[in-house]
Amino acid sequence: MTRTLAALVLAALWLGAALLAVTVVAPGAFAVLPTRALAGDMVGRVLPVLFAGAIAVPALVLLIAPAARRSGLARFSAVVSAAAAAAALWVVDPRIAALRAAAVVPIDQLAPADPRRAMFGVLHAGSVALLGLAMIAVAVLLLLLARDVAPPGAPKVPESR
């Protein structure tokens, strides 16, 4: 149970950090920094750390918590989190960086009809969706771990098959 509790804390810490980033850090950066480009640069420094965590944390959870390894849903959640984060980290984010570098001017200064601005919007939406998917997958993993550390007699989440 101690190992499962450690895994639960690890998953909760990552999920808390991700929630803080998407609900406070990113909106705050766009609210207080003088340009959207600077805010994007700042948030762009935070996201790779979150994506790396969404790969590492579920893997560590499976490594240290035997109960998680036995659960098909926990293994599936770990794979979904890692795959979503890997796609964001190694496919979407480099494309966003390349697009921003090639645009020469900040993306928000491009004409609304500029295809580079449209592509940025698509890539940004993809990055947001992939982070959201990783967060949901880790939340599922967290709930499964909580079931395993619940005190005797507490209501349990149904077992996955």
C-alpha positions in Angstrom: 0.0 0.0 0.0 2.9 2.4 0.7 4.1 2.0 -2.9 0.6 2.6 -4.2 0.3 5.7 -2.0 3.6 7.0 -3.4 2.4 6.5 -6.9 -0.9 8.2 -6.0 1.0 11.3 -4.7 3.2 11.3 -7.8 0.2 11.3 -10.1 -1.6 13.9 -8.0 1.5 16.2 -8.1 1.7 16.0 -11.8 -2.0 16.6 -12.3 -1.9 19.5 -9.9 1.0 21.1 -11.8 -0.8 20.6 -15.1 -4.0 22.2 -13.7 -2.1 25.1 -12.3 -0.4 25.7 -15.6 -3.6 25.6 -17.7 -5.8 27.6 -15.2 -3.3 30.1 -13.7 0.1 30.3 -15.4 -1.0 30.4 -19.1 -4.0 32.8 -18.6 -1.9 34.9 -16.3 1.0 35.2 -18.8 -1.4 36.4 -21.5 -3.0 38.8 -19.1 0.1 40.5 -17.7 2.9 40.3 -20.2 3.1 43.2 -22.7 2.7 41.0 -25.9 1.1 37.8 -26.8 4.4 36.7 -28.3 6.1 37.0 -24.9 3.3 35.2 -23.2 3.5 32.4 -25.8 7.3 32.2 -25.2 6.8 31.8 -21.5 4.0 29.2 -21.7 6.1 27.5 -24.4 8.8 27.0 -21.8 6.4 25.4 -19.3 4.6 23.0 -21.7 7.6 20.7 -22.5 8.1 20.1 -18.8 4.4 19.1 -18.5 4.6 16.9 -21.5 7.7 15.1 -20.3 6.0 14.6 -16.9 3.0 13.1 -18.7 5.4 10.5 -20.2 7.5 9.9 -17.1 4.9 9.9 -14.3 2.6 7.2 -15.6 5.6 5.0 -16.4 6.9 5.5 -12.8 3.4 4.8 -11.4 3.3 1.5 -13.3 6.9 0.7 -12.1 6.3 1.4 -8.4 2.7 0.3 -7.9 2.0 -3.4 -8.5 -1.7 -2.8 -8.3 -1.5 -0.4 -11.2 0.4 -2.9 -13.3 -2.4 -5.5 -12.8 -5.1 -3.1 -14.0 -5.7 -3.0 -17.7 -7.4 0.4 -17.4 -4.3 1.7 -15.5 -2.0 0.4 -18.2 -4.2 1.9 -20.9 -4.3 5.2 -19.2 -0.5 5.3 -18.9 -0.1 4.5 -22.6 -2.7 7.2 -23.6 -1.0 9.8 -21.4 2.5 9.0 -22.8 1.3 8.8 -26.4 -0.5 12.1 -26.2 2.4 13.9 -24.5 4.9 12.4 -26.9 2.9 13.6 -29.9 2.7 17.0 -28.4 6.3 17.2 -27.3 8.0 15.7 -30.4 5.5 16.4 -33.2 3.3 19.4 -32.5 5.6 21.6 -30.4 8.5 21.5 -32.9 6.1 22.4 -35.7 4.8 25.4 -33.7 8.4 26.5 -33.0 9.3 26.2 -36.7 6.2 28.1 -37.8 6.9 30.9 -35.3 10.5 31.1 -36.5 9.5 31.1 -40.2 6.8 33.8 -39.7 9.5 36.4 -38.7 6.8 38.5 -37.1 4.7 37.4 -34.1 1.8 35.1 -35.2 -0.8 37.6 -33.9 0.6 40.2 -36.3 0.0 38.0 -39.3 -3.1 38.8 -41.4 -6.1 36.7 -40.2 -6.3 35.1 -43.7 -2.6 34.1 -43.6 -2.2 30.4 -43.9 0.6 30.4 -41.3 -1.8 31.9 -38.8 -4.4 29.3 -39.6 -1.8 26.5 -39.3 -0.7 27.9 -35.9 -4.3 27.8 -34.8 -4.6 24.1 -35.8 -1.3 23.2 -34.1 -2.2 25.2 -30.9 -5.6 23.4 -30.7 -3.8 20.1 -31.2 -1.4 20.9 -28.4 -4.2 21.9 -26.1 -6.2 18.7 -26.9 -3.2 16.5 -26.4 -2.4 18.0 -23.0 -6.1 17.7 -22.0 -6.1 14.0 -23.1 -2.9 13.4 -21.0 -4.5 15.1 -18.0 -7.7 13.0 -18.3 -5.6 9.8 -18.6 -3.6 10.7 -15.5 -6.8 11.6 -13.6 -8.1 8.1 -14.4 -4.9 6.6 -13.2 -5.2 8.7 -10.0 -8.7 7.5 -9.4 -7.6 3.9 -9.8 -4.8 4.4 -7.4 -7.1 6.1 -4.9 -9.3 3.0 -5.0 -6.4 0.9 -4.0 -5.4 3.0 -1.0 -8.9 3.7 0.3 -9.5 2.5 3.9 -11.3 -0.7 4.4 -15.1 -0.3 4.1 -14.8 2.8 1.9 -16.8 2.7 -1.4 -14.6 1.3 -4.2 -14.3 2.2 -7.9 -15.3 -0.9 -9.9 -12.5 -3.1 -11.1 -11.4 -2.9 -14.7 -11.2 -6.0 -16.8 
